[in-house]
Amino acid sequence: MLTPRLLWTAMPQAARETLLLAAHGGRRLTAVIGHILDHNADWAGLPPADLCALLNGLAVAAWEDAPFDPQICSLLVQLHQQNQPLPPPLLRAAAQGARLPEDCGDLVQRLDNLSGSESVERTRAQVERYAKQRPDALLPLFFAVRAGLKAGDPDWFAAYCRLLRLPPLLRRGLEADTLYARGDWANAALAYDKALALCPLPGLLARKAQCLYKQEESQAVDLFRQAAALAPWDTGLLLRAADLQAGRDRPTAPPPGKGAVLLYSWNHAQDLEETLAALLASDLGEARVLLLDNGSTDETAAVAARMTANFAGRLRALRLPVNVGAPAARNWLLQEPEAAQADWVVYLDDDALVPPHWLRALGTAAAAFPDAGILGCQVTDMGAHMAVQSTDLHFESDLFIRQDANKSGLFNLTDLCSPLPDFGYFQYIRPCLSVTGCCHLLRRSSLDAVGGFDLQFSPSQFDDLERDLRAGLKGENVVYNGHLRIQHKKRSGLMCRVNHRQAVNALGNSTKLRGLYAEDEIRRLRDADFKRLFAGLLQAAKQLCAPTP
C-alpha cells in the first residue's frame, strides 16, 4: 500500500508544492495528473504500480470534486480504457459526464458572465430551463451547486436535481450532499452509506466522517484515518486526521497573558450590535474590548453606548469625528492603553459573528505553535456554512500557475476555497503566510518586531495581508486554525456586492502590494512556507502511522 511518507518524499517538487497547498479542486488535481503524464521520468522514485495507483486516485478525487466536468470525466474513461478499470457505477457516471451537448457551451458562457446580487436567481432560472430540455447534461450542475448548496439553499438544489436524469452513484452522492448542506448530519451519514455501497470512494468516506464528527461520534476519527489511508496525497485529510487524533480540534484556554479585542466600525450600526452581542455571549476570559467609532453618521454611537453598559465595564468605546480608514484605525487602537499594555490583541470585523469558544480555539493554536506571532481562523458566509470565504493563504505553486492562462509571475496568492462548496476541507491547524484580517490575533512579540499597518493601503484592502508578509520577512510565523469557523456578513462569490469605487480601490491597493516586494523576497517567503508545510505534513503522516493507544 502506498504510504504517505513514501509518496511525499518521492514526489517531484513541482507536484509536491501543488498538493501541499491543497488536494481538492479539479483544476489543481488535473495539474498534477498532467505532470505525471508529461514528466513521467520525474516520478521514477515511485514504483510503477504505486504511480498508477496515484494517477487513478487523483483522477477519481478530481471526479468526486467535480463530477460534472467533461474533461475530468473523459480522463476517467480514458484511464479505464488503458487498463486502469473503474467500478461500473463510477464508469457509468463518468461516461455520462463526458458527453457534452453542442449548445451547452452557450449556456456556460451566459452563466459565466453573470455577477452581482441578482446572479443567483438568474443562474437558477437558466439551469432549470436547460435541465427541462436536456436532463442528461451534467455540466450545468457546476453552476447549480454554487447557486444552491454553496449559497445556502439546499431545498432549491434538491428540486433542481429532480429535473435531471442522474446516474445512480451521482444521484446518491448529491442526495447525501444536500442533507449535509441542511445540517442534517445523521441522515446525511446514512445517505453517504448508500453511496458508499455503490462505490467506496475516499471522498464519500471523508464526508461521512465529517457528519459523524458533527454529531460528536467517536467513530469519526477512525473514519478520517481510513479516508486518509486511501488518499495519502490528500493534505487536508492527513492534517485533519492527525489533529483529531491529537485533540487539536478542541478549544482549550484563551491565549496566555493579558489580551484585548479591537474593533473599528463605520456606519454598520446593526451589524456592529450583532457582532458585539455574539462577543458578549462568548468566553472572553480576562480580555478587554475596545471599540473605535470611525466617524459614523448612523446609529453607531447609540449602539456603542448600549453595548458599553451591557459589557459592564469590559468594553470602552472611542469616537473619531471623521473616518480615517482601516489602517489608521487599526494603528489608533494599538496606541490605546488596553492594547498597548496587552500581551496579544485580536482585530475583529464589525460584521463577524464569533462562536462561544472562539478565543479558546485561538488559544489551542497558540499552544500548538508557541512561536507564532500571528494567528487566524476560517471565515464563512453568514448563513451558508459551505461557502468558505477565507482559509490559510500562501503563494501559489509554479505548476498550478503554469496551467492557468490568467496567472503569471511570482506574486500569485492561493484561492483554496473557491468556487465549490466546502465539506470540511480546511479544518486543520498549520503555518501559512497570512490569515484573514476578519479575525486577526497579533502577539506582543510581533507588534514589537513588525509594528503596525501601512497607511498607503487606506481606506481599506490588503493592509492586513501586507503586514503579515512584512512579518514573514522578519521571521515571524503565521498560523491558521481551521477548526475555528466564524461567520462574516459580507458575502462572497455569487452573492458578493462590490461597487465600482470599491473594486477600483482594491485593484489599486493590489498593485501597490505587488510592487512592494522584490522577487528574491517573494522566493524567500515561498520557500520558507513550503518548507514548513512539508515538515508539518510529514509529522502528521508519522503521527498517523504510529500505533494508537
C-alpha positions in Angstrom: 0.0 0.0 0.0 1.3 3.5 -0.9 2.3 5.2 2.4 2.2 9.0 2.9 5.9 9.2 3.7 7.0 7.2 0.7 4.7 9.1 -1.6 5.6 12.6 -0.4 9.3 12.1 -0.3 9.4 10.5 -3.7 7.1 13.2 -5.3 8.8 15.7 -7.6 9.0 19.2 -6.1 6.5 20.8 -8.6 3.8 18.3 -7.8 4.6 18.3 -4.1 4.2 22.0 -3.7 0.9 21.9 -5.6 -0.6 19.2 -3.4 0.9 20.7 -0.2 -1.3 23.7 -0.6 -4.5 21.6 -1.1 -5.6 18.3 -2.7 -9.0 19.2 -3.9 -10.5 21.1 -6.8 -10.5 19.6 -10.3 -8.0 22.1 -11.8 -5.4 21.5 -9.0 -5.6 17.8 -9.2 -5.6 17.7 -13.0 -2.4 19.9 -13.0 -0.7 17.1 -11.0 -2.2 14.4 -13.3 -0.8 16.3 -16.3 2.6 16.4 -14.7 2.6 12.7 -14.2 1.6 12.1 -17.8 4.0 14.6 -19.3 7.0 14.2 -16.9 6.9 10.5 -16.1 10.6 10.3 -15.7 10.5 12.8 -12.8 8.4 10.2 -10.9 11.0 7.5 -11.0 11.1 7.4 -7.2 7.8 5.7 -7.1 7.3 2.0 -8.2 5.2 1.8 -11.4 2.3 0.1 -9.6 2.3 2.9 -7.0 2.4 5.6 -9.7 -0.5 4.0 -11.5 -2.5 3.9 -8.2 -1.7 7.6 -7.6 -2.7 8.6 -11.1 -6.0 6.7 -10.8 -6.6 8.0 -7.2 -6.0 11.6 -8.2 -8.4 11.3 -11.2 -11.1 9.7 -9.0 -10.6 12.5 -6.4 -10.9 15.1 -9.2 -14.2 13.5 -10.2 -15.5 13.5 -6.6 -14.9 17.3 -6.5 -16.3 18.0 -10.0 -18.4 15.1 -11.3 -19.9 17.4 -13.9 -16.6 18.4 -15.5 -16.4 16.8 -19.0 -12.6 16.9 -19.1 -12.3 15.1 -15.8 -15.0 12.6 -16.8 -13.2 12.0 -20.1 -9.9 11.4 -18.3 -11.5 8.7 -16.1 -13.0 7.0 -19.2 -9.6 7.1 -20.9 -7.8 5.6 -17.8 -10.4 2.8 -17.7 -9.7 2.0 -21.4 -5.9 2.0 -20.6 -6.2 -1.0 -18.2 -7.0 1.0 -15.0 -10.5 -0.3 -14.6 -13.1 1.7 -12.8 -16.0 0.3 -10.7 -19.1 0.1 -13.0 -21.1 2.7 -11.1 -18.2 5.2 -11.4 -17.6 4.4 -15.1 -21.3 4.9 -15.9 -21.3 8.3 -14.1 -18.0 9.4 -15.8 -19.3 8.3 -19.3 -22.4 10.4 -18.9 -20.4 13.4 -17.7 -18.0 13.1 -20.6 -20.9 13.7 -23.1 -21.3 17.4 -23.7 -24.3 18.7 -25.8 -23.3 21.2 -28.5 -25.4 24.0 -27.1 -24.1 23.7 -23.6 -21.2 26.0 -24.3 -23.6 28.9 -25.0 -25.3 28.3 -21.6 -21.9 28.2 -19.8 -20.8 31.5 -21.4 -24.0 33.2 -20.3 -23.7 31.9 -16.8 -20.0 32.9 -16.5 -21.0 36.4 -17.4 -23.5 36.7 -14.5 -22.4 38.7 -11.4 -23.9 40.8 -8.7 -26.7 40.3 -6.2 -29.3 39.0 -8.7 -27.0 36.4 -10.3 -28.1 33.6 -8.1 -31.8 33.8 -9.1 -30.8 34.3 -12.8 -28.5 31.3 -12.6 -31.2 29.1 -11.1 -33.7 30.1 -13.8 -31.3 29.3 -16.6 -30.1 26.0 -15.4 -33.7 24.9 -14.6 -34.8 25.8 -18.1 -31.9 23.9 -19.6 -32.5 20.9 -17.4 -36.0 20.5 -18.7 -34.6 20.5 -22.3 -31.5 18.3 -21.7 -31.9 16.4 -18.4 -28.8 14.2 -19.2 -26.4 17.1 -19.4 -24.3 17.3 -16.2 -22.0 20.4 -16.8 -24.7 22.9 -15.6 -24.5 21.2 -12.2 -21.4 23.2 -11.6 -23.5 26.4 -11.6 -26.4 24.8 -9.8 -24.1 23.6 -6.9 -22.8 27.2 -6.5 -26.3 28.7 -6.6 -27.8 26.0 -4.3 -25.6 24.2 -1.9 -22.9 26.9 -1.6 -25.4 29.7 -1.5 -27.2 28.0 1.4 -30.4 26.8 -0.3 -30.3 23.0 -0.4 -34.1 22.8 -0.9 -33.8 24.6 -4.3 -30.9 22.3 -5.2 -32.8 19.1 -4.4 -35.7 20.3 -6.5 -33.3 21.1 -9.4 -31.7 17.6 -9.2 -35.1 16.0 -9.6 -35.2 17.6 -13.1 -32.1 15.6 -14.1 -31.5 12.0 -15.2 -28.6 11.4 -13.0 -26.5 8.2 -12.9 -27.2 6.3 -9.6 -23.8 7.0 -8.0 -24.0 10.7 -8.6 -27.7 10.8 -7.5 -26.9 9.1 -4.2 -23.9 11.3 -3.6 -25.8 14.5 -4.3 -28.7 13.4 -2.1 -26.2 13.0 0.7 -24.6 16.3 -0.1 -28.0 18.0 0.1 -28.6 16.6 3.6 -25.1 17.7 4.5 -25.9 21.3 3.4 -29.1 21.2 5.5 -27.0 20.2 8.6 -29.0 17.0 8.9 -25.9 15.1 9.9 -27.5 11.8 11.0 -29.5 11.3 7.7 -26.6 12.6 5.6 -24.3 9.9 7.1 -26.9 7.3 6.3 -27.2 8.7 2.7 -23.4 8.6 2.3 -23.5 4.9 3.4 -25.9 4.3 0.4 -23.5 6.0 -2.0 -20.5 4.1 -0.5 -22.3 0.8 -1.0 -22.4 1.6 -4.7 -18.7 2.7 -4.8 -16.4 3.0 -1.8 -14.7 6.3 -2.6 -12.3 8.2 -0.2 -14.2 11.5 -0.6 -17.5 10.0 0.3 -16.0 8.3 3.3 -14.5 11.6 4.4 -17.9 13.4 4.1 -19.5 10.6 6.2 -16.7 11.1 8.7 -17.5 14.8 8.9 -21.2 14.0 9.5 -20.2 11.8 12.4 -17.8 14.4 13.7 -20.6 17.0 13.8 -22.6 14.5 15.9 -19.5 14.1 18.2 -19.4 10.4 17.3 -16.1 8.8 18.4 -16.1 6.7 15.2 -15.3 9.9 13.2 -11.6 9.8 14.0 -11.2 6.2 12.7 -13.1 7.1 9.5 -10.9 10.1 8.9 -7.9 7.9 9.3 -9.3 5.3 6.9 -10.0 8.0 4.3 -6.5 9.4 4.7 -5.0 6.0 4.2 -7.0 5.6 1.0 -5.9 9.0 -0.2 -2.3 9.6 1.1 -1.9 12.5 -1.3 -4.8 14.5 0.4 -3.1 17.1 2.5 -6.2 18.3 4.2 -7.3 14.7 5.2 -3.9 13.9 6.6 -3.7 17.1 8.7 -7.4 16.8 9.8 -7.0 13.1 10.9 -3.8 13.9 12.8 -5.4 16.9 14.5 -8.4 14.9 15.6 -6.2 12.1 16.9 -4.1 14.5 18.9 -7.2 16.5 20.1 -6.0 19.8 18.5 -9.5 20.4 17.2 -10.8 21.0 20.7 -10.8 24.5 22.3 -8.6 24.7 25.4 -8.0 28.1 27.1 -7.6 31.7 25.8 -4.0 32.7 24.8 -1.9 33.3 27.9 -1.4 36.8 29.2 -3.4 40.0 29.1 -5.5 40.4 25.9 -7.6 42.9 24.1 -10.2 42.6 21.4 -10.2 45.5 19.0 -13.0 46.6 16.7 -13.5 49.7 14.5 -16.7 50.5 12.6 -18.1 53.0 10.1 -21.9 53.1 9.5 -22.6 49.5 10.3 -24.7 50.0 13.4 -26.9 46.9 13.1 -24.1 44.6 12.1 -21.9 46.0 14.9 -24.6 45.4 17.5 -24.9 41.8 16.5 -21.2 41.3 16.5 -20.8 42.8 20.0 -23.8 40.6 21.2 -22.0 37.5 20.0 -18.8 38.7 21.5 -20.5 39.3 24.9 -22.0 35.8 24.8 -18.6 34.3 24.2 -15.9 33.2 26.7 -13.6 36.2 26.7 -11.5 35.1 29.7 -10.0 38.3 31.1 -9.7 40.1 27.7 -10.9 43.7 27.4 -12.8 45.0 24.4 -12.0 48.3 22.7 -14.3 49.8 20.0 -13.5 52.7 17.7 -16.4 54.5 16.0 -14.6 55.6 12.9 -16.6 58.8 12.1 -20.0 57.0 11.7 -23.1 59.1 10.9 -25.7 56.3 11.6 -26.8 54.8 15.0 -23.3 53.5 15.8 -22.9 55.9 18.8 -26.1 54.7 20.3 -25.1 51.0 19.8 -21.8 51.7 21.4 -23.4 53.3 24.4 -25.9 50.4 24.9 -23.2 47.7 24.5 -20.8 49.5 26.8 -23.5 49.2 29.5 -24.1 45.6 28.7 -20.4 44.7 28.9 -20.4 46.1 32.5 -17.0 47.9 32.3 -15.2 45.4 30.0 -15.8 47.5 26.8 -14.6 51.0 26.2 -15.8 53.0 23.1 -14.0 55.8 21.4 -15.3 58.1 18.7 -13.5 59.9 15.9 -15.1 62.9 14.1 -14.1 61.5 10.6 -13.4 58.2 9.0 -9.6 57.8 9.0 -9.7 54.5 7.1 -8.8 50.9 8.2 -5.0 51.1 8.6 -5.1 54.3 10.7 -8.0 52.9 12.8 -6.0 49.8 13.5 -3.0 51.8 14.4 -5.0 54.2 16.6 -6.4 51.3 18.6 -2.9 49.9 19.1 -2.0 53.1 21.0 -4.8 52.9 23.5 -3.8 51.6 26.9 -5.8 48.4 26.7 -3.9 47.4 23.6 -0.5 49.0 24.4 -0.3 47.0 27.6 -1.6 43.7 26.2 0.3 40.5 25.5 -1.9 40.0 22.5 -4.6 41.7 20.6 -7.3 40.4 18.2 -8.8 42.5 15.5 -12.4 41.6 14.8 -14.5 42.9 11.9 -17.7 44.7 12.8 -19.8 42.3 10.8 -18.3 39.0 12.1 -20.1 36.6 14.4 -17.9 34.5 16.7 -18.9 31.2 18.4 -18.8 31.0 22.2 -15.4 29.1 22.2 -13.6 31.3 19.6 -10.9 32.7 21.9 -10.2 29.3 23.4 -9.8 27.9 19.9 -7.2 30.5 19.1 -5.6 29.5 22.4 -5.3 25.9 21.1 -3.4 27.1 18.0 -1.2 29.4 20.2 -0.3 26.4 22.4 0.4 24.2 19.3 2.7 26.8 17.8 4.1 28.9 20.7 6.5 30.7 18.4 3.7 32.0 16.1 3.3 35.8 16.3 0.1 35.9 14.2 -2.9 33.6 14.4 -6.2 33.4 12.5 -9.1 31.2 11.5 -11.5 30.1 8.8 -14.3 32.5 7.7 -17.6 31.5 6.1 -20.5 33.4 4.6 -23.3 34.2 7.1 -26.0 31.5 7.0 -24.2 29.4 4.3 -21.8 27.1 6.1 -20.5 25.5 2.9 -19.4 28.9 1.5 -15.9 29.5 2.8 -14.5 33.0 2.3 -11.0 32.7 3.7 -8.6 30.0 4.9 -4.8 29.8 5.1 -3.1 32.0 2.5 0.1 31.0 0.6 1.9 31.8 -2.6 0.7 29.5 -5.4 2.9 26.7 -6.8 4.7 27.1 -10.1 2.9 24.1 -11.6 -0.6 25.5 -10.9 0.3 28.9 -12.2 1.6 27.5 -15.5 -1.6 25.8 -16.3 -3.7 28.9 -15.6 -3.6 31.4 -18.5 -4.8 34.2 -16.2 -1.8 33.9 -13.9 1.8 34.9 -14.3 4.8 35.9 -12.2 5.7 35.0 -8.7 3.1 37.1 -6.8 0.2 34.8 -7.1 -1.7 34.0 -3.9 -3.8 30.9 -3.4 -7.6 30.9 -3.5 -8.1 27.4 -2.0 -11.8 27.8 -1.1 -13.2 28.8 -4.4 -15.5 28.1 -6.2 -17.2 24.9 -4.9 -18.9 24.2 -1.6 -16.8 23.1 1.4 -17.1 19.6 3.1 -14.6 20.3 5.9 -11.6 20.5 3.6 -9.9 23.3 5.6 -10.3 22.1 9.2 -6.7 21.8 10.3 -4.0 23.8 12.1 -0.9 24.7 10.1 1.5 27.5 9.3 0.9 29.9 6.4 1.9 33.3 5.0 -1.3 35.1 6.0 -4.7 34.8 7.6 -7.8 36.8 7.2 -7.9 40.2 8.8 -11.6 39.5 9.8 -10.3 37.8 12.9 -6.6 38.5 13.3 -4.6 37.8 16.5 -1.2 39.6 16.9 1.1 38.7 19.8 3.2 41.4 21.5 6.4 39.9 20.0 5.0 40.5 16.5 3.8 44.0 17.4 7.2 45.0 18.8 9.2 43.4 15.9 7.0 44.4 12.9 4.9 47.4 14.0 1.5 48.5 12.8 -0.3 48.8 9.5 0.8 50.7 6.4 -1.3 53.8 5.8 -0.8 53.7 2.0 -3.5 51.0 1.9 -6.1 53.4 3.0 -9.0 53.5 3.1 -9.1 49.6 3.2 -8.0 46.4 1.5 -4.7 44.4 1.9 -3.3 46.3 4.8 -3.6 43.1 6.9 -2.0 40.9 4.2 0.8 43.4 3.8 1.6 43.3 7.5 1.6 39.5 7.6 4.0 39.4 4.6 6.2 42.0 6.2 6.2 39.9 9.4 7.2 36.8 7.4 10.3 38.6 6.0 11.3 39.4 9.6 11.0 35.7 10.6 7.6 35.8 12.2 5.4 32.7 11.9 1.7 32.9 11.0 -0.6 30.0 11.9 -4.1 29.2 10.8 -6.7 27.3 12.9 -9.4 26.0 10.5 -11.2 24.3 13.4 -12.4 27.7 14.4 -15.0 29.0 11.9 -16.6 32.4 12.2 -19.4 33.8 10.1 -19.0 37.0 8.1 -22.0 39.1 7.0 -20.2 40.4 3.9 -21.0 37.6 1.3 -18.6 36.0 -1.1 -18.9 34.6 -4.6 -22.2 35.0 -6.5 -23.7 36.9 -3.6 -21.0 39.4 -3.3 -21.9 43.1 -3.8 -18.9 45.3 -4.6 -19.4 48.8 -6.1 -17.2 50.3 -8.8 -15.3 52.5 -6.3 -14.5 49.6 -4.0 -13.3 47.4 -6.9 -11.0 50.2 -8.2 -9.6 50.8 -4.7 -9.0 47.1 -4.3 -7.2 46.9 -7.7 -5.1 49.9 -6.8 -4.0 48.5 -3.4 -3.3 45.1 -5.0 -1.0 46.9 -7.4 0.7 48.7 -4.6 1.1 45.4 -2.7 2.7 43.6 -5.6 5.2 46.5 -6.1 6.4 46.4 -2.5 8.3 43.0 -2.8 11.3 42.1 -4.9 11.4 38.7 -6.5 14.0 37.4 -4.1 11.8 38.4 -1.1 8.8 36.5 -2.6 11.0 33.5 -3.2 12.2 33.6 0.4 8.7 33.7 1.7 7.5 30.9 -0.6 10.5 28.7 0.1 10.2 29.1 3.8 6.4 28.5 3.7 6.7 25.3 1.6 9.5 24.0 3.9 7.2 24.5 6.9 4.2 22.9 5.1 6.3 19.8 4.1 7.7 19.3 7.6 4.2 19.6 9.1 2.8 17.1 6.6 5.5 14.5 7.3 4.9 15.0 11.1 1.2 14.3 10.6 1.9 11.2 8.5 4.3 9.9 11.1 1.7 10.5 13.8 -1.0 8.7 11.9 1.3 5.7 11.2 2.2 5.4 14.9 0.2 2.8 16.9 -2.8 4.3 18.6 -3.3 3.7 22.4 
